[in-house]
Amino acid sequence: MAKSLYIAEKPSVAREFAKALKEEMKTKDGYMESEHAVVTWCVGHLVTMSYPEVYDEKLKRWSLSTLPFLPEQFKYEIIPGVSKQFQIVSNLLNRGDVSTIYVCTDSGREGEYIYRLVEQMAGVKGKARRRVWIDSQTEEEILRGIHEAKDLSDYDNLSESAYLRAKEDYLMGINFSRLLTLKYGNTIAAFLNKKYAVVSVGRVMTCVLGMVVRREREIRDFVKTPFYRVLNSMELDGVEIEGEWKAVEGSRYFQSPKLYKENGFKEKKDAAELIRMLSEPDPMECTVAGVEKKKEKKNPPLLYNLAELQNNCSKIFKISPDETLRVVQELYEKKLVTYPRTDARVLSSAVAKEIYKNISGLKNINSVKAFAEEILEQGSYKNIAKTRYVNDKMITDHYAIIPTGQGLGAMRSLNPLALKVYETIVRRFLAVFYPPAVYQKVSFSTKMQTESFFASFKVLLDPGYLKVMDYSFKKKRPDKESEEETKKKGEDPGKTEDTDETVCDADLLEKVMALKKGVVLPVKELTIKEGETSPPKRYNSGSMILAMENAGQLIEDEELRAQIKGCGIGTSATRAEILKKLVNNKYLDLNKKTQIITPTLQGEMIFDVVNASIRSLLNPELTASWEKGLNYVAQGSITPKEYMDKLENFIRSRTSGVLGLRNQSLLNTAFKNASVHYKKSSGTTKGQKKAGEKTDKKTKENTGKDSEAESKKKKAEKEVKEEVT
């Protein structure tokens, strides 16, 4: 009797498919089987690309004469640690009674690649192959995916893109890591007083390193500029309010070279001179020159994609992107949320039609029950398809991360962090079914002689969606304490993100709204408020993910981010891992408490080497263009051959360019310039001190064996191999 074989990416996923099939399954070694079906699994990758020495034993030794390494046919091999499971899967794929293969690996480029490699190595022929593409692991979604499964050949372009991505990372890593290590490794090792140094290079990894180093150097080179603002304190019905001077048209300082922007002076004496001139009348007064009243709406934010969730979790919970991915993957596997590795922040029109099911399930969570019930009672979900939260054109593989409304029994097994992340996703989802928050805003200007002062106030009239966003884990502080904490951070507790707006109470707003043009207000005093320009902010793990998503630009505005979607560095599935590798390689340092990212001395030295040899590897736009090219292959817009030709030409030309360079001695100057920022009083750099501490510990553990240089060399070579594969 013919059977169907279902092959998943992980054992846990395979179990969910087995449950959904409702077959009487018997558990066997590496698979499950019933009368009509067989369910098996990979364990992540079972097959990998072979190292160069498999092509030719001579390639085991790193040599400039063997570069560039560009094989005509790529070789693959079974990963030794999982060879048993590969053999099980291979036997099942080729079993005579298996007529149809359902490919159930993760619905994305990497999941496609995992299966295609297995099929290639197993030599599968003459079988019907169907691709199951699902957005969550609920029983309903699994059965839908099986029922609507398309012929695997429909995903051939995606498969080609996956193979090319792997080849690109492999060829760039192998060639450029060997090239730059052989060319500059001795120079680096000599500077660091080491016997050996490896330059580990990656298509995306090196670009991200460049972003962090450039930002650090911008901060170092930044020169603070002081500026001086002039404020007036006005009295309105017994309440003191503040206005800020601006040199608008009509001012004696309009477009003056003495200004720092339009609201401050470069020199304190000029600010003092303005105050002196305005203080001549006694008592001081100002006249209301204009009043503007308007209502302002703030829409609920778009739904979460992985990058946005990683950014928010970095800010709120101070966890790294790979930790966020681990948590949301757990939520996905427990059926609580939809597929996490997505770039989309909207829903599909098909999902929008059934979205009431997701909302209904959330009625069983006490903290959000009232909101779910209100949405269903008022029917606000019915028109969601006509809003900006539904857009089929903005979805490639998967829609946004949302709660399924199912699997709630698994919440009892979640740790506190996972519960918080889940709540964050749930509240962001429910918020889109609520109206905007509405503020009443009043702005007015006053005149003192020829000079204008401006003030702006607003109050929340209708919280709209904001009432959903009151997280249960949010710390509640007394108002006074909150204000003191805000002041400690150097912020103005009365100011909003828009620095010229003050959030006020309804009574004050009512008084301000009653103001009319021509009203005269007493001015209690004029003061100078000193400020200074700020350097660029360091990346934290979350903002780095956003910058990678947007080709090196840290774009916080979600609508602008949506406009340039698809131009990112890496993918939602790989960005966290790339950042983790840079930290593990000791090129970057990640502060676990703050999630701030800074380069290490070694990282800066690698940057200088790449900058002096293959500078284009540091270019975010170029790196993003490679990723866009892979998308074009997946869409069928360009052929794999066109992409491969471009890749090989790039590697040949850059290799040739580096071979002709003679700039090792110049790099020492760059290394010295970088190293001064890492020196301690003892003259030891931070990086060297940490390395020394680790070496001392290892030496003790190894009972005094003098194997440091050899072990470092082997470790370095292993890191490069892991990076390129």
C-alpha positions as CSV (number, residue, x, y, z in Angstrom):
1,M,0.0,0.0,0.0
2,A,1.4,3.4,-1.0
3,K,2.3,5.7,1.8
4,S,3.0,9.4,2.2
5,L,6.2,10.5,3.8
6,Y,6.2,13.8,5.9
7,I,9.7,15.2,6.5
8,A,10.0,18.0,9.1
9,E,13.0,20.1,10.2
10,K,13.0,19.1,13.8
11,P,11.6,16.2,15.9
12,S,9.2,18.5,17.8
13,V,7.7,19.7,14.6
14,A,7.4,16.2,13.3
15,R,5.4,15.3,16.4
16,E,2.9,18.1,15.7
17,F,2.4,16.8,12.2
18,A,1.9,13.3,13.5
19,K,-0.8,14.5,15.9
20,A,-2.5,16.6,13.2
21,L,-2.7,13.5,10.9
22,K,-4.8,11.7,13.5
23,E,-3.1,8.4,12.5
24,E,-2.3,5.5,14.8
25,M,1.5,6.1,14.8
26,K,4.1,3.7,16.0
27,T,7.4,5.2,17.2
28,K,10.4,3.7,15.5
29,D,14.1,4.7,15.4
30,G,14.2,8.2,13.8
31,Y,10.6,8.2,12.5
32,M,7.0,7.4,13.2
33,E,4.7,5.2,11.0
34,S,1.1,4.3,10.6
35,E,-0.9,2.4,8.0
36,H,-1.0,5.4,5.6
37,A,1.8,7.7,6.6
38,V,5.4,7.9,7.7
39,V,6.7,11.0,9.6
40,T,10.4,11.7,10.0
41,W,12.7,14.7,10.6
42,C,16.0,16.3,10.1
43,V,17.9,17.8,13.1
44,G,18.6,21.1,11.4
45,H,21.2,20.6,8.7
46,L,22.2,17.0,7.8
47,V,24.4,17.9,4.9
48,T,27.0,20.6,4.5
49,M,29.5,21.9,1.9
50,S,32.8,20.2,1.8
51,Y,36.0,22.0,2.8
52,P,38.5,22.8,0.0
53,E,40.9,19.9,0.9
54,V,38.1,17.5,-0.2
55,Y,38.6,18.9,-3.7
56,D,42.3,18.7,-3.5
57,E,44.5,17.7,-0.6
58,K,46.9,20.5,-1.5
59,L,44.2,23.0,-0.6
60,K,44.4,22.0,3.1
61,R,47.5,24.2,3.3
62,W,46.7,27.9,3.1
63,S,48.6,29.4,0.2
64,L,48.2,32.6,-2.0
65,S,49.0,30.5,-5.0
66,T,45.8,28.5,-4.7
67,L,43.6,31.6,-4.6
68,P,41.0,32.3,-5.8
69,F,39.3,29.0,-5.1
70,L,36.3,28.8,-7.5
71,P,35.2,25.1,-8.1
72,E,33.1,24.3,-11.2
73,Q,31.1,21.8,-9.3
74,F,30.5,22.1,-5.5
75,K,30.9,19.1,-3.3
76,Y,28.7,18.2,-0.3
77,E,29.0,15.7,2.5
78,I,26.9,14.3,5.4
79,I,27.7,16.0,8.7
80,P,29.3,13.2,10.8
81,G,27.4,13.9,14.0
82,V,24.0,13.4,12.4
83,S,24.9,10.6,9.8
84,K,22.6,8.1,11.5
85,Q,19.6,10.3,11.1
86,F,20.6,11.1,7.5
87,Q,20.7,7.4,6.7
88,I,17.3,6.9,8.3
89,V,15.8,9.8,6.3
90,S,17.5,8.7,3.1
91,N,16.2,5.1,3.4
92,L,12.7,6.4,4.0
93,L,12.9,8.8,1.0
94,N,13.8,5.9,-1.3
95,R,11.5,3.3,0.2
96,G,9.4,1.5,-2.4
97,D,6.1,2.0,-0.7
98,V,6.6,5.8,-0.3
99,S,4.8,7.4,-3.3
100,T,4.5,11.0,-2.1
101,I,6.9,13.1,-0.1
102,Y,5.6,16.1,1.8
103,V,8.3,18.6,2.5
104,C,7.5,20.1,5.9
105,T,10.8,21.9,6.8
106,D,10.5,25.5,7.9
107,S,8.7,27.7,5.4
108,G,11.6,29.8,4.2
109,R,14.8,29.8,2.2
110,E,16.9,28.0,4.8
111,G,14.2,25.4,5.4
112,E,14.1,24.8,1.6
113,Y,17.9,24.4,1.5
114,I,17.9,21.9,4.4
115,Y,15.6,19.5,2.5
116,R,17.0,20.0,-1.0
117,L,20.5,19.0,0.3
118,V,19.1,15.8,1.9
119,E,17.2,14.9,-1.3
120,Q,20.3,15.6,-3.4
121,M,22.6,13.4,-1.3
122,A,19.9,10.6,-1.0
123,G,19.5,10.5,-4.8
124,V,15.6,10.6,-4.7
125,K,14.0,9.8,-8.0
126,G,10.5,9.1,-9.3
127,K,8.5,10.4,-6.3
128,A,5.7,12.9,-6.2
129,R,7.0,15.8,-4.0
130,R,4.7,18.4,-2.3
131,R,5.7,21.5,-0.4
132,V,3.9,22.3,2.8
133,W,4.0,26.0,3.6
134,I,2.5,27.0,7.0
135,D,2.5,30.1,9.2
136,S,1.9,28.4,12.6
137,Q,2.0,24.9,14.1
138,T,-1.7,24.7,15.1
139,E,-3.5,21.6,13.9
140,E,-5.8,23.7,11.7
141,E,-2.8,25.4,9.9
142,I,-0.9,22.1,9.5
143,L,-3.9,20.4,7.9
144,R,-4.4,23.5,5.6
145,G,-0.8,23.4,4.6
146,I,-1.0,19.7,3.7
147,H,-4.3,20.2,1.8
148,E,-2.9,23.2,-0.2
149,A,0.6,21.8,-0.7
150,K,2.0,22.7,-4.1
151,D,4.4,20.8,-6.3
152,L,7.9,21.1,-5.0
153,S,9.1,22.4,-8.4
154,D,7.1,25.6,-7.7
155,Y,9.8,26.4,-5.2
156,D,12.8,25.7,-7.5
157,N,13.7,29.4,-7.7
158,L,13.7,29.7,-3.9
159,S,15.9,26.6,-3.8
160,E,18.3,28.2,-6.4
161,S,18.5,31.3,-4.2
162,A,19.3,29.2,-1.1
163,Y,22.1,27.3,-2.9
164,L,23.5,30.6,-4.1
165,R,23.4,32.2,-0.7
166,A,25.4,29.2,0.7
167,K,27.9,29.3,-2.2
168,E,28.4,33.1,-1.8
169,D,29.1,32.9,1.9
170,Y,31.3,29.9,1.4
171,L,33.4,31.4,-1.5
172,M,33.7,34.9,0.1
173,G,34.6,33.4,3.5
174,I,37.1,30.8,2.2
175,N,38.8,33.1,-0.3
176,F,38.9,36.4,1.6
177,S,39.7,34.8,5.0
178,R,42.6,33.0,3.6
179,L,43.7,35.9,1.4
180,L,43.7,38.5,4.2
181,T,45.1,36.1,6.8
182,L,48.1,35.2,4.5
183,K,48.6,38.8,3.5
184,Y,48.1,40.5,6.9
185,G,48.0,37.8,9.6
186,N,51.7,38.3,10.5
187,T,51.3,42.0,10.8
188,I,48.3,41.6,13.2
189,A,50.1,38.9,15.2
190,A,53.2,41.0,15.6
191,F,51.3,44.0,16.8
192,L,49.3,41.8,19.4
193,N,52.5,39.9,20.4
194,K,50.9,36.6,19.2
195,K,52.4,33.8,17.1
196,Y,49.4,33.5,14.8
197,A,46.4,35.6,13.8
198,V,43.5,34.8,11.5
199,V,41.3,37.3,9.7
200,S,37.8,35.9,9.6
201,V,35.8,37.5,6.9
202,G,32.1,37.1,6.0
203,R,29.8,38.7,3.5
204,V,27.4,40.1,6.1
205,M,29.6,39.7,9.2
206,T,32.3,42.1,8.0
207,C,29.8,44.7,6.9
208,V,28.2,44.7,10.4
209,L,31.7,45.0,12.0
210,G,32.3,48.0,9.8
211,M,29.1,49.7,10.9
212,V,30.0,49.4,14.6
213,V,33.6,50.5,14.1
214,R,32.6,53.5,12.0
215,R,30.1,54.5,14.6
216,E,32.7,54.2,17.4
217,R,35.1,56.4,15.5
218,E,32.4,59.0,14.8
219,I,31.8,59.2,18.6
220,R,35.5,59.5,19.3
221,D,36.0,62.3,16.7
222,F,32.9,64.2,17.8
223,V,33.5,67.6,19.3
224,K,30.8,68.9,21.6
225,T,29.4,72.3,20.7
226,P,27.8,74.3,23.5
227,F,24.8,76.5,22.8
228,Y,22.6,78.8,24.8
229,R,18.8,79.1,24.7
230,V,16.8,81.9,26.2
231,L,13.5,81.2,28.0
232,N,10.9,83.4,29.5
233,S,8.7,82.5,32.5
234,M,5.2,83.8,32.0
235,E,2.4,83.9,34.5
236,L,-1.1,82.7,33.5
237,D,-3.8,82.8,36.2
238,G,-1.3,82.0,38.9
239,V,0.5,79.3,37.0
240,E,4.0,79.7,35.7
241,I,4.6,78.6,32.1
242,E,7.7,78.7,29.9
243,G,8.3,79.9,26.4
244,E,11.4,79.5,24.2
245,W,12.9,82.2,22.2
246,K,13.5,81.6,18.4
247,A,15.1,84.0,15.9
248,V,12.2,84.0,13.4
249,E,11.7,86.6,10.7
250,G,11.4,90.0,12.3
251,S,13.9,89.2,15.0
252,R,17.1,91.4,15.2
253,Y,19.0,88.1,15.2
254,F,17.2,86.6,12.2
255,Q,19.8,84.5,10.2
256,S,22.6,86.0,12.3
257,P,26.0,84.2,12.3
258,K,25.8,84.3,16.1
259,L,23.1,81.7,16.1
260,Y,23.3,78.0,16.8
261,K,20.2,77.0,14.8
262,E,17.3,79.3,15.3
263,N,16.7,78.8,19.0
264,G,20.1,79.4,20.5
265,F,23.4,81.3,20.5
266,K,26.9,80.0,20.1
267,E,28.2,82.4,22.7
268,K,26.7,82.9,26.2
269,K,27.4,86.6,26.1
270,D,25.1,87.0,23.1
271,A,22.3,85.3,25.0
272,A,23.0,87.5,28.0
273,E,22.9,90.6,25.7
274,L,19.4,89.6,24.4
275,I,18.2,89.2,28.0
276,R,19.6,92.6,28.9
277,M,17.8,94.3,26.0
278,L,14.5,92.5,26.7
279,S,14.7,93.3,30.5
280,E,14.6,97.1,30.1
281,P,10.9,97.6,30.6
282,D,10.0,97.1,34.2
283,P,7.8,95.1,34.9
284,M,8.5,92.8,31.9
285,E,5.5,91.7,29.8
286,C,4.8,89.8,26.7
287,T,1.8,89.9,24.3
288,V,0.2,86.8,22.8
289,A,0.8,87.0,19.1
290,G,-1.0,83.9,18.0
291,V,-2.8,80.8,19.2
292,E,-3.1,77.5,17.3
293,K,-5.4,74.7,18.5
294,K,-5.6,71.3,16.9
295,K,-6.3,67.6,17.6
296,E,-3.6,65.2,17.0
297,K,-4.0,61.5,16.3
298,K,-1.5,58.7,17.0
299,N,-2.2,55.4,15.2
300,P,-1.4,52.0,16.6
301,P,2.0,50.8,15.4
302,L,2.4,48.1,12.7
303,L,2.5,44.5,13.9
304,Y,5.8,42.8,14.8
305,N,8.2,41.3,12.4
306,L,11.3,39.6,13.8
307,A,13.5,42.7,13.6
308,E,11.0,45.0,15.3
309,L,10.4,42.4,18.1
310,Q,14.2,42.0,18.6
311,N,14.6,45.8,18.8
312,N,11.8,46.1,21.4
313,C,13.0,43.2,23.5
314,S,16.5,44.7,23.5
315,K,15.0,48.0,24.8
316,I,12.4,46.6,27.3
317,F,14.0,43.4,28.6
318,K,17.7,44.0,27.8
319,I,18.1,40.7,26.0
320,S,20.1,40.0,22.8
321,P,18.5,39.4,19.4
322,D,19.5,35.7,19.5
323,E,17.8,35.3,22.9
324,T,14.6,37.0,21.5
325,L,14.7,34.6,18.6
326,R,15.1,31.6,20.9
327,V,12.1,32.7,23.0
328,V,9.8,33.5,20.1
329,Q,10.8,30.2,18.4
330,E,9.7,28.4,21.6
331,L,6.4,30.3,21.5
332,Y,6.0,29.2,17.9
333,E,6.7,25.6,18.6
334,K,4.2,25.7,21.5
335,K,1.6,26.9,19.0
336,L,1.2,30.3,20.8
337,V,2.4,32.6,17.9
338,T,2.8,32.4,14.2
339,Y,6.1,31.9,12.3
340,P,8.8,34.1,13.7
341,R,11.4,34.5,10.9
342,T,9.4,37.0,9.0
343,D,10.1,40.5,7.5
344,A,6.5,41.5,7.1
345,R,4.7,43.7,9.6
346,V,1.2,43.3,8.1
347,L,-1.4,40.6,7.7
348,S,-2.5,38.9,4.4
349,S,-6.1,39.5,3.2
350,A,-6.7,35.7,3.6
351,V,-5.7,35.8,7.3
352,A,-7.7,39.0,7.9
353,K,-10.9,37.1,6.9
354,E,-10.4,34.6,9.7
355,I,-8.7,36.9,12.3
356,Y,-11.7,36.7,14.7
357,K,-10.5,33.2,15.6
358,N,-7.2,34.5,16.9
359,I,-9.0,37.2,18.9
360,S,-11.5,34.7,20.3
361,G,-8.8,32.5,21.7
362,L,-7.3,35.5,23.6
363,K,-10.5,35.7,25.7
364,N,-9.0,32.9,27.7
365,I,-6.2,35.1,29.0
366,N,-7.3,37.1,32.0
367,S,-5.0,40.2,31.4
368,V,-6.4,40.8,27.9
369,K,-9.8,39.2,28.1
370,A,-11.7,42.5,28.3
371,F,-10.0,43.8,25.2
372,A,-10.6,40.7,23.1
373,E,-14.3,40.7,24.2
374,E,-14.6,44.4,23.4
375,I,-13.1,43.9,19.9
376,L,-15.5,41.1,19.1
377,E,-18.6,42.8,20.5
378,Q,-17.9,46.0,18.6
379,G,-16.9,44.2,15.4
380,S,-13.8,46.4,14.9
381,Y,-12.0,43.4,13.3
382,K,-14.4,43.3,10.4
383,N,-12.9,46.2,8.6
384,I,-9.3,45.4,9.3
385,A,-8.7,44.4,5.7
386,K,-9.2,48.0,4.6
387,T,-6.5,49.4,6.9
388,R,-2.8,49.7,6.6
389,Y,-2.4,46.5,8.8
390,V,-3.4,44.3,5.8
391,N,-1.4,44.4,2.6
392,D,-0.6,41.4,0.5
393,K,2.0,43.3,-1.5
394,M,4.2,43.7,1.6
395,I,4.4,40.0,2.3
396,T,6.9,37.6,0.7
397,D,7.0,34.3,2.6
398,H,5.1,35.0,5.8
399,Y,2.8,37.7,7.4
400,A,3.6,39.4,10.7
401,I,4.1,37.7,14.1
402,I,0.8,37.4,15.9
403,P,-0.8,35.2,18.6
404,T,-2.6,32.2,17.2
405,G,-5.2,32.3,20.1
406,Q,-4.3,28.6,20.6
407,G,-1.9,26.5,22.7
408,L,-2.8,28.5,25.8
409,G,-2.3,25.5,28.0
410,A,1.5,25.7,27.2
411,M,1.6,29.1,29.0
412,R,2.0,27.3,32.3
413,S,5.3,25.9,31.1
414,L,6.7,29.2,30.0
415,N,9.4,31.0,32.0
416,P,8.8,34.6,33.1
417,L,10.7,36.1,30.2
418,A,8.8,34.0,27.6
419,L,5.5,35.1,29.2
420,K,6.5,38.8,28.9
421,V,7.6,38.4,25.3
422,Y,4.3,36.7,24.5
423,E,2.3,39.5,26.2
424,T,4.2,42.0,24.2
425,I,3.2,40.3,20.9
426,V,-0.5,39.9,22.1
427,R,-0.9,43.5,23.1
428,R,0.7,44.8,19.9
429,F,-1.8,42.6,18.0
430,L,-4.9,43.7,19.9
431,A,-3.9,47.3,19.6
432,V,-4.5,47.4,15.8
433,F,-8.2,46.8,16.3
434,Y,-8.5,50.0,18.4
435,P,-8.8,53.6,17.2
436,P,-5.9,56.1,17.4
437,A,-5.0,57.9,20.6
438,V,-6.3,61.5,20.4
439,Y,-4.4,64.5,21.9
440,Q,-5.5,68.1,22.2
441,K,-2.6,70.3,21.3
442,V,-2.3,74.1,21.8
443,S,0.6,76.1,20.6
444,F,1.0,79.9,21.1
445,S,3.6,82.6,20.5
446,T,4.3,85.7,22.4
447,K,6.2,88.9,21.6
448,M,8.6,90.8,23.7
449,Q,9.6,93.9,21.6
450,T,10.7,92.4,18.3
451,E,11.5,89.0,19.7
452,S,9.2,85.9,19.6
453,F,8.8,83.2,22.3
454,F,7.0,79.9,21.7
455,A,5.2,77.4,23.9
456,S,3.3,74.2,23.1
457,F,1.1,72.0,25.3
458,K,-0.9,68.9,24.8
459,V,-3.2,66.6,26.8
460,L,-4.5,63.1,26.1
461,L,-8.2,63.3,25.3
462,D,-8.9,59.7,24.3
463,P,-6.4,56.9,24.9
464,G,-7.7,54.8,22.0
465,Y,-5.3,51.9,21.5
466,L,-3.0,53.1,24.3
467,K,-5.3,51.5,26.9
468,V,-4.3,48.1,25.5
469,M,-0.6,48.8,25.9
470,D,-0.5,48.8,29.7
471,Y,1.9,45.8,30.2
472,S,1.4,43.8,33.3
473,F,5.2,43.7,33.8
474,K,5.6,47.5,33.5
475,K,7.0,48.9,36.8
476,K,4.6,51.2,38.5
477,R,6.3,54.1,40.3
478,P,4.8,57.0,42.3
479,D,4.6,60.2,40.2
480,K,7.2,61.9,42.3
481,E,9.7,59.0,42.1
482,S,9.2,58.7,38.3
483,E,10.0,62.4,37.9
484,E,13.1,62.1,40.0
485,E,14.3,59.1,38.0
486,T,13.7,60.9,34.8
487,K,15.7,63.9,36.0
488,K,18.6,61.6,36.9
489,K,18.7,60.4,33.3
490,G,19.1,64.0,32.2
491,E,15.6,64.2,30.7
492,D,12.9,66.8,31.2
493,P,10.0,64.9,32.9
494,G,7.4,67.4,31.5
495,K,8.6,67.1,27.9
496,T,7.5,64.6,25.3
497,E,9.7,63.1,22.5
498,D,9.0,66.3,20.6
499,T,11.1,68.6,22.8
500,D,9.0,71.7,22.5
501,E,5.8,70.1,23.7
502,T,4.8,69.8,27.3
503,V,2.3,67.2,28.5
504,C,0.1,69.0,30.9
505,D,-3.1,68.4,33.0
506,A,-6.5,69.3,31.7
507,D,-6.8,72.4,34.0
508,L,-3.7,74.1,32.6
509,L,-4.7,73.2,29.0
510,E,-8.1,74.8,29.6
511,K,-6.3,78.0,30.7
512,V,-4.0,77.9,27.7
513,M,-6.9,77.3,25.3
514,A,-8.6,80.4,26.6
515,L,-5.8,82.6,25.5
516,K,-6.6,85.2,22.8
517,K,-4.4,87.2,20.5
518,G,-3.4,90.5,22.1
519,V,-3.6,89.2,25.7
520,V,-0.7,90.7,27.8
521,L,1.0,88.3,30.2
522,P,3.5,89.3,33.0
523,V,7.0,87.9,32.5
524,K,8.5,86.8,35.8
525,E,12.1,86.3,34.5
526,L,14.3,85.6,31.5
527,T,16.9,82.8,31.9
528,I,19.7,81.2,29.9
529,K,19.5,77.4,29.5
530,E,22.9,75.9,28.5
531,G,23.0,72.8,26.3
532,E,25.5,71.0,24.1
533,T,25.4,68.9,21.0
534,S,25.4,65.1,21.5
535,P,27.6,62.6,19.7
536,P,25.9,59.8,17.7
537,K,24.5,57.0,19.9
538,R,26.3,53.6,20.0
539,Y,24.3,50.7,18.6
540,N,22.6,48.4,21.0
541,S,21.7,44.9,19.9
542,G,18.2,45.9,18.9
543,S,19.0,49.1,17.0
544,M,21.8,47.1,15.2
545,I,19.2,44.6,14.0
546,L,17.0,47.5,12.7
547,A,20.1,49.1,11.0
548,M,20.8,45.7,9.3
549,E,17.2,45.5,8.2
550,N,17.6,48.9,6.5
551,A,21.0,48.5,4.8
552,G,23.0,50.3,7.5
553,Q,20.5,53.1,8.2
554,L,19.0,53.3,11.7
555,I,15.5,54.3,10.6
556,E,13.1,54.4,13.6
557,D,10.1,55.7,11.6
558,E,8.1,52.6,10.7
559,E,6.5,54.0,7.6
560,L,9.9,55.0,6.1
561,R,11.3,51.6,7.0
562,A,8.4,50.0,5.1
563,Q,9.3,52.0,2.0
564,I,12.8,50.5,1.7
565,K,11.9,47.0,2.8
566,G,13.8,44.3,1.0
567,C,17.1,46.2,1.0
568,G,18.5,44.8,4.2
569,I,21.8,43.1,5.2
570,G,21.3,39.5,6.0
571,T,17.8,38.1,6.6
572,S,15.4,38.0,9.6
573,A,16.6,34.4,10.1
574,T,20.3,35.2,10.2
575,R,20.9,38.6,11.7
576,A,21.0,37.6,15.3
577,E,23.4,34.7,14.6
578,I,25.7,37.1,12.7
579,L,25.9,39.4,15.6
580,K,26.5,36.5,18.0
581,K,29.4,35.3,15.8
582,L,31.1,38.7,15.9
583,V,30.9,38.7,19.7
584,N,32.1,35.1,19.9
585,N,35.0,35.9,17.5
586,K,36.0,38.8,19.9
587,Y,35.5,41.4,17.2
588,L,32.7,43.0,19.1
589,D,31.8,43.4,22.7
590,L,28.2,43.2,23.9
591,N,27.3,44.6,27.3
592,K,24.8,42.0,28.6
593,K,23.3,44.5,31.0
594,T,22.7,47.4,28.6
595,Q,22.9,45.5,25.3
596,I,25.3,48.3,24.0
597,I,27.7,47.1,21.3
598,T,31.3,48.3,20.9
599,P,34.3,47.1,18.9
600,T,37.3,45.3,20.5
601,L,40.8,46.3,19.5
602,Q,41.0,43.1,17.4
603,G,37.8,44.1,15.7
604,E,39.1,47.5,14.9
605,M,42.3,46.0,13.5
606,I,40.3,43.6,11.3
607,F,38.3,46.7,10.1
608,D,41.5,48.5,9.2
609,V,42.8,45.5,7.3
610,V,39.6,45.1,5.3
611,N,39.4,48.9,4.7
612,A,42.9,48.8,3.3
613,S,42.3,45.8,1.0
614,I,38.7,45.0,0.1
615,R,36.8,48.1,1.2
616,S,33.6,47.2,-0.6
617,L,33.0,44.4,2.0
618,L,32.4,47.2,4.5
619,N,29.7,48.9,2.3
620,P,26.2,48.2,3.6
621,E,24.6,49.2,0.3
622,L,26.7,46.7,-1.6
623,T,26.1,44.0,0.9
624,A,22.4,44.7,0.7
625,S,22.5,44.5,-3.1
626,W,23.8,41.0,-2.9
627,E,20.8,40.1,-0.7
628,K,18.5,41.8,-3.1
629,G,20.1,39.8,-6.0
630,L,19.2,36.6,-4.1
631,N,15.6,37.8,-3.9
632,Y,15.6,38.4,-7.6
633,V,16.7,34.8,-8.2
634,A,14.0,33.6,-5.8
635,Q,11.5,35.7,-7.9
636,G,12.8,34.4,-11.2
637,S,13.9,37.9,-12.3
638,I,17.5,36.9,-12.9
639,T,19.1,33.5,-13.5
640,P,21.4,31.6,-11.1
641,K,24.1,31.8,-13.8
642,E,23.9,35.6,-14.0
643,Y,24.2,35.8,-10.2
644,M,27.1,33.3,-10.1
645,D,29.0,35.1,-12.8
646,K,28.8,38.3,-11.0
647,L,29.9,36.7,-7.7
648,E,32.9,34.9,-9.3
649,N,34.0,38.1,-11.1
650,F,33.8,40.0,-7.8
651,I,36.0,37.4,-6.0
652,R,38.6,37.3,-8.9
653,S,38.9,41.1,-9.1
654,R,39.2,41.6,-5.4
655,T,41.7,38.8,-4.9
656,S,43.8,40.2,-7.8
657,G,43.7,43.6,-6.2
658,V,44.9,42.5,-2.8
659,L,47.7,40.4,-4.2
660,G,49.1,43.5,-5.8
661,L,49.1,45.5,-2.5
662,R,52.2,46.3,-0.4
663,N,50.6,48.2,2.5
664,Q,51.4,46.1,5.5
665,S,53.6,48.7,7.1
666,L,51.0,51.4,6.8
667,L,48.6,49.3,8.8
668,N,50.8,49.5,11.8
669,T,50.0,53.3,12.0
670,A,46.3,52.5,11.9
671,F,46.7,49.8,14.6
672,K,48.5,52.2,16.9
673,N,45.8,54.9,16.4
674,A,43.2,52.4,17.4
675,S,45.1,50.8,20.3
676,V,45.4,54.1,22.3
677,H,41.6,53.8,23.0
678,Y,42.0,50.4,24.7
679,K,45.0,51.0,26.9
680,K,44.9,50.8,30.7
681,S,47.3,52.5,33.1
682,S,49.4,49.4,33.0
683,G,49.8,49.8,29.2
684,T,47.9,46.6,28.5
685,T,44.9,46.9,26.2
686,K,41.5,45.7,27.3
687,G,41.6,43.0,24.6
688,Q,45.1,41.9,25.6
689,K,44.2,41.8,29.3
690,K,41.1,39.7,28.7
691,A,43.0,37.4,26.4
692,G,45.8,37.1,29.0
693,E,43.4,36.2,31.7
694,K,41.8,33.5,29.6
695,T,45.2,32.2,28.6
696,D,46.3,32.0,32.2
697,K,43.2,30.1,33.1
698,K,43.6,27.7,30.2
699,T,47.3,27.2,31.0
700,K,46.4,26.2,34.6
701,E,43.8,23.8,33.4
702,N,46.3,22.3,30.9
703,T,48.7,21.6,33.8
704,G,51.3,23.9,32.4
705,K,51.6,22.5,28.9
706,D,53.1,25.0,26.4
707,S,50.5,24.6,23.7
708,E,49.0,28.0,23.6
709,A,50.1,29.0,20.1
710,E,49.1,25.7,18.5
711,S,45.7,25.6,20.2
712,K,45.0,29.3,19.2
713,K,46.0,28.5,15.6
714,K,43.7,25.4,15.5
715,K,40.9,27.4,17.1
716,A,41.3,30.2,14.7
717,E,41.2,27.9,11.7
718,K,38.1,26.2,13.1
719,E,36.4,29.5,13.6
720,V,37.0,30.4,10.0
721,K,35.7,27.1,8.8
722,E,32.6,27.5,10.9
723,E,32.1,31.0,9.6
724,V,32.3,30.1,5.9
725,T,30.1,27.0,6.2
